[in-house]
Amino acid sequence: MKEKTNAALALMVFLLAAMCYLSVSQPLRFDTEVERREAAVKERLLQIGRAEEAWRASRGAYTSDFGELIAAGLLADSLQYVPFGGGRRFSLATGMLPGKGGRPLPVMECSASYETFLHDLDARAVARLCDAAAAEGRAGGLKIGDLLTPNNNAGNWE
């Protein structure tokens, strides 16, 4: 009887240790995966930003059409898709803001939400990430440029 009790206690200790390990390692794995995916999304956003700058330099304004950037040879077709996004494209928008002296100033914004490139990870952890961004007044994802404030197409992570 004593041997069965000892074996049962040993099994319980092992299960508790495993649960403790998993409760600590899962958030760490999530954070590591988020960092890896964010790095890929940031790189692609920077490439899109360079293509948009080249378009603006030659035409005086940005374009909200990936097809135009691709047709002009400024962007590879695959770069319009969000890494880890399951085939979803980046959101791309352009506009004009009044500049100094009333001269219009072209602006653009290209973004991907956390839900887009983290869609296949732990839904509760992604929701917490989105909620934290909203509570801090940040975009719930990554973006370059801004439609409301000229920022030289800086990324929101810079």
PEUR-V14778 format. One record per residue. N is the residue number from 0. PHI is phi in radians with two decimals (999 if undefined). PSI is psi in whole degrees, -180 to 180 (999 if undefined). Layout:
BEGIN
n->N phi->PHI psi->PSI
n->N phi->PHI psi->PSI
END
This chain:
BEGIN
n->0 phi->999 psi->-42
n->1 phi->-1.10 psi->-37
n->2 phi->-1.16 psi->-38
n->3 phi->-1.17 psi->-40
n->4 phi->-1.13 psi->-44
n->5 phi->-1.09 psi->-42
n->6 phi->-1.14 psi->-41
n->7 phi->-1.14 psi->-42
n->8 phi->-1.13 psi->-41
n->9 phi->-1.10 psi->-41
n->10 phi->-1.12 psi->-42
n->11 phi->-1.13 psi->-41
n->12 phi->-1.09 psi->-44
n->13 phi->-1.08 psi->-46
n->14 phi->-1.10 psi->-42
n->15 phi->-1.13 psi->-42
n->16 phi->-1.10 psi->-42
n->17 phi->-1.12 psi->-42
n->18 phi->-1.13 psi->-41
n->19 phi->-1.08 psi->-45
n->20 phi->-1.05 psi->-48
n->21 phi->-1.13 psi->-36
n->22 phi->-1.18 psi->-26
n->23 phi->-1.58 psi->-40
n->24 phi->-1.33 psi->-30
n->25 phi->-1.07 psi->-49
n->26 phi->-1.07 psi->-35
n->27 phi->-1.16 psi->-42
n->28 phi->-1.12 psi->-40
n->29 phi->-1.07 psi->-49
n->30 phi->-1.06 psi->-41
n->31 phi->-1.11 psi->-42
n->32 phi->-1.19 psi->-39
n->33 phi->-1.06 psi->-46
n->34 phi->-1.06 psi->-42
n->35 phi->-1.10 psi->-45
n->36 phi->-1.24 psi->-40
n->37 phi->-1.05 psi->-40
n->38 phi->-1.06 psi->-42
n->39 phi->-1.17 psi->-41
n->40 phi->-1.18 psi->-43
n->41 phi->-1.04 psi->-45
n->42 phi->-1.05 psi->-44
n->43 phi->-1.17 psi->-40
n->44 phi->-1.06 psi->-41
n->45 phi->-1.12 psi->-38
n->46 phi->-1.14 psi->-42
n->47 phi->-1.11 psi->-41
n->48 phi->-1.05 psi->-41
n->49 phi->-1.14 psi->-40
n->50 phi->-1.12 psi->-42
n->51 phi->-1.11 psi->-40
n->52 phi->-1.11 psi->-40
n->53 phi->-1.13 psi->-40
n->54 phi->-1.09 psi->-46
n->55 phi->-1.12 psi->-39
n->56 phi->-1.09 psi->-34
n->57 phi->-1.60 psi->-20
n->58 phi->-2.18 psi->-7
n->59 phi->1.50 psi->-6
n->60 phi->-2.66 psi->166
n->61 phi->-1.50 psi->168
n->62 phi->-2.07 psi->146
n->63 phi->-1.79 psi->15
n->64 phi->-2.07 psi->111
n->65 phi->-1.02 psi->-34
n->66 phi->-1.00 psi->-38
n->67 phi->-1.18 psi->-41
n->68 phi->-1.13 psi->-38
n->69 phi->-1.22 psi->-46
n->70 phi->-1.11 psi->-32
n->71 phi->-1.39 psi->-3
n->72 phi->1.34 psi->17
n->73 phi->-1.60 psi->-15
n->74 phi->-2.60 psi->133
n->75 phi->-1.23 psi->146
n->76 phi->-0.94 psi->-40
n->77 phi->-1.18 psi->-19
n->78 phi->-1.34 psi->-8
n->79 phi->-1.40 psi->-10
n->80 phi->-1.71 psi->139
n->81 phi->-1.28 psi->126
n->82 phi->-1.00 psi->138
n->83 phi->1.13 psi->15
n->84 phi->-1.64 psi->5
n->85 phi->1.11 psi->36
n->86 phi->1.55 psi->2
n->87 phi->-1.37 psi->147
n->88 phi->-1.65 psi->158
n->89 phi->-1.11 psi->151
n->90 phi->-1.46 psi->129
n->91 phi->-2.31 psi->123
n->92 phi->-2.43 psi->152
n->93 phi->-2.33 psi->164
n->94 phi->-2.95 psi->-176
n->95 phi->-2.28 psi->136
n->96 phi->-2.08 psi->151
n->97 phi->-1.18 psi->128
n->98 phi->-1.71 psi->-171
n->99 phi->-1.11 psi->137
n->100 phi->1.28 psi->14
n->101 phi->1.42 psi->-3
n->102 phi->-1.28 psi->130
n->103 phi->-1.15 psi->142
n->104 phi->-2.06 psi->119
n->105 phi->-1.25 psi->140
n->106 phi->-2.33 psi->156
n->107 phi->-2.53 psi->159
n->108 phi->-2.53 psi->130
n->109 phi->-2.23 psi->130
n->110 phi->-2.58 psi->164
n->111 phi->-2.49 psi->129
n->112 phi->-1.36 psi->158
n->113 phi->-1.01 psi->-40
n->114 phi->-1.05 psi->-28
n->115 phi->-1.28 psi->-51
n->116 phi->-1.71 psi->0
n->117 phi->-2.08 psi->14
n->118 phi->-0.99 psi->-26
n->119 phi->-1.77 psi->11
n->120 phi->-1.71 psi->-178
n->121 phi->-0.95 psi->116
n->122 phi->-1.07 psi->-38
n->123 phi->-1.18 psi->-39
n->124 phi->-1.18 psi->-38
n->125 phi->-1.14 psi->-42
n->126 phi->-1.08 psi->-40
n->127 phi->-1.10 psi->-40
n->128 phi->-1.10 psi->-44
n->129 phi->-1.14 psi->-43
n->130 phi->-1.10 psi->-40
n->131 phi->-1.12 psi->-41
n->132 phi->-1.12 psi->-44
n->133 phi->-1.12 psi->-41
n->134 phi->-1.11 psi->-30
n->135 phi->-1.59 psi->0
n->136 phi->1.33 psi->22
n->137 phi->-1.76 psi->163
n->138 phi->-1.17 psi->146
n->139 phi->-1.49 psi->58
n->140 phi->2.85 psi->-154
n->141 phi->-2.06 psi->143
n->142 phi->-2.68 psi->158
n->143 phi->-2.09 psi->151
n->144 phi->1.27 psi->180
n->145 phi->-2.81 psi->135
n->146 phi->-1.39 psi->-17
n->147 phi->-1.80 psi->-22
n->148 phi->-2.43 psi->121
n->149 phi->-1.08 psi->128
n->150 phi->-2.45 psi->24
n->151 phi->0.97 psi->31
n->152 phi->1.04 psi->36
n->153 phi->-1.25 psi->153
n->154 phi->-1.42 psi->150
n->155 phi->-1.29 psi->-1
n->156 phi->-1.66 psi->-9
n->157 phi->-1.49 psi->999
END
